[in-house]
């Protein structure tokens, strides 16, 4: 167990850039969230003060990102411009929750159950890097209830030993299985299960090759590629076209700008 935790820690630290001691944060209970309310022009809002939208986007950050980072980097503004009937709920799902294996429990108790009680009709997930990995973990391990869709921006897809066989036909799949290895489940999953998964890839990003292997499991129309590296500049480029694909499948009658819910 100790060796396994060390391996995943080293792999995930490779994702981070300048994150300092962020990964040492404790997994607080409850997990904190930030609500950006559509009816109030996506201002940061207390839950009791938000006239709720029809649906909500649950957003999971990357390993080195604070709960405010989606707003700071402009992705909340881009969601406003997309004019979808969605509030944004950003979960402070930092690495501490992955480290102590409480991520899925805390997402369920502190993020998803309150969102359901608030009356949202449909919940979508969006995850950046490590948040994409967490989104897939949640989907895999919660067959009784799943979000309507997953939108994954250059997702972290596990340790290279888990997916090397997808990149090199001379390499056999690993014999050792681990709960953090998504690939046996992904290979066994049906296309109908992946119908509303969307992925964005950055062509110069460190996860581009495993991302391509993952993208091949999805409908071609659910894939977006942009120039760039594994950073917020690339995520800002891919987020609007990914939202357009989400609109195609869930909100085809929603105008792209202006208008009411």
N, C-alpha and C positions, 0 to 999 in steps of 0.2 A: 504493500500500500504506500509506504513512504517513497519507494523508488518511483512508483507510478505518479504520485503527486509531484515529485521533482521533475519528471519528464514533461508533464503537461504544463507545469509552471514555466520551465525553460522555453517550451514551444510558444506559449502565449506571450512571454516577455519579448520574444522575437518580433511579435506583432506590434508592440508598443514603440513609439518614437518619442523620447523625452517625457515619459510618463512618471519619472522619479519614483517615489514610494507609493504611488497610487495603488499598486496591487496589494499593499499591506493594510488597506482599510478593512475594518471589521464588517461583518455581515449583520448590520443592524436589523432589529425587529421592532416595528414593521419596516419593510422596504419603502423608502420614500419615493414619491412621484411628483411630477409637475404636470399641471393641466393647462393646455392652451386652448381657449374656448373659441369656437368658430363664431358664435353669435356675438362675441365681443372682440371681433377682428383679430383673433388669435393672441389676445393678451394673456399673460400668465395670470391665472385666476384661481381663487379658492373654489373648491368643489361646490360649496353651497351657493356660490354666486354665479354659477354658469348655467344659463338656459341651454340644456343639452342638445347637441346635434343628434341626428338620426343614428349615426354610427360613430365608432372611434377607432383611431389608429394607435396601437400600443407600440412604442418605440424603445428599442434596446440599444444602448450605446456600445462603443468599442472598449477595449481594455483600458486605455489611458484617458478616457473621456468622462467628464463630469455630467451630471444630470442636466446641466444647462447648455451643453455643447451643441445640441441640435439647433437651439434657438440662436446661439452665438454665431454659428456657421451658416445660417440662412436657410436651413431646411424647413423650418416652421414657416418662414415667409413664402417659400416655394409651395408649401402645402396650401397656404392662403390663396396664392395665385391659381392653383389648380381648381379651386372652387368646388371641391367635393364635400358632401354632407358629413364631414368628419371632424370631431374634436381630436386633438393630439394629447395622448397621455404618455409622458416619458417616464420610464421606470429607471430608478437608480440601480440598475442591475450590474454592479461593478464586479471585478474579479473575485472579491472576497466571497461572494455567493457561490461562485464556481468552485473556489478553493475548498469551502466547507460543505459542498454538495447540498446546499439549501436553496439553490436558485429556483427550482421548479416549485417547491413548496411555498416559497415567499411570493413568487409570481402569482400563484393560484390564490393565496390567502389575501395578499395585500394589494394586488393590482386587478386581477381578473374578476374576483368575486365582487369587490366594490363597483367595478364597471358594470357588471351584470345587474346589480341592485339599483344602479343609477338609471337603468332603463334603456341602455343602448340596444338597438336591434341586432347589430352585427359588429363584431370585433375583428380587426385585421392586425397582423404583426408586421413590423418592419425592424430589421436589425442590421447594424453596421459592423462588419468584421466579426469580433467576438460575439456581438449581439445577434449576428446571423447564425452562428453556431448554437447559441442559446435558444433561438427560435426553433431551429431544427430539433434540438433536444426535447423541447417542450412538445412539439408535434409528435415525435416518436413515442414518447412515454405517456401520452395522455389521449389514448384512443377513444375514451368515453366522451370527451368534448375537445374540439379543436377550433382555432380561429378560422375565419372564412378564407383567409389567404396569408401567404408569407411573401414578403418582399425583402430580398437579401442583397445587400450592397457589399460586394467583394467579401463574401463570408469566409471566415476562418473555418477550415474543414477538417481539422485534426492534425495529428502528427504525420509527417511525410511517409513513415513506414506503413501507414494505414491505406494510403491511396497510390503508392508507387506503382502497384500492379495496373492501375488505370492509365498510367503514363508510359509504361514500358511492358510490352507483351511478353518479354522474357522473365518478368518478375511474377512470382505466384502471390496470391493474396496471403496476408499473414495468417499463420496458424493460431496465434494467440489472439483471443478476442478480448475486448474491454468495453465497458459500458460507454466510454467516451469515443469509441470507434463507430462512426455513423455509417460507414460504407457497406457493411453486410446488410443492414436494414435498407439503405438506399437502393442497393442492387435488387433486393427482393420486393421492393414496393411497386405497386401498380401505377401505370401512367394516370389512371383516373384519380389516384390519391394526390398526384403532383399537378393536377390540372390548373390550380390557382396558386402555384408557386412562381415567383418572378425573381430573376437574378440579374444584377448589374455587375459587369466585369470591367476592370481597368487594364488595358493592354500591356502596360509596363509595370503592373503591380506584382508584388511578390507572390500573390495567390492566383495569378492568372491561369497557370496550367491546371491546378486542381479545380479551379473555377470552371474551366472549359469542360473538364470531365463531368462535373456536376451539371453544367448547362445542357449537356447532351442528353440528360435524363428528362429534360423539360420540353414542352412544345417550343418550337423555334420562335414563335411569335411572343414568347414570354421572356426572351433574352434581350438584354441591352448591353452593348459594348461601347466604351468611350476611350479616347486617348487619355493617358495619365497614369499615375502611380497609385499606391495604396494610401490615399490621403483624402482630405476634405474637398480639395479642388475637384478630384474625380467624382466624389460622391455628389457634389453639387451638380455636376454635369449629367449624371445618370438618374438622379432623383426625379426630375420632371418627366422624362420619357417613361420611367417606371410607373409614375402616377397616371400617365396617360393610358398605359396598359391596364392598370387597375380600373380606371374609368371605363374602358372598353368592356370589361367583363362584369362590372358591378353597377355602374352608373352611366349607362349609355345615353340617357336623356338629360343628363346634367350639363348645362352650358359651361363652357370653359372659363368664363369670367362674368362677374356681375350676377344679379338675380338673387332671389331668396331661396331658402331651403324648400 
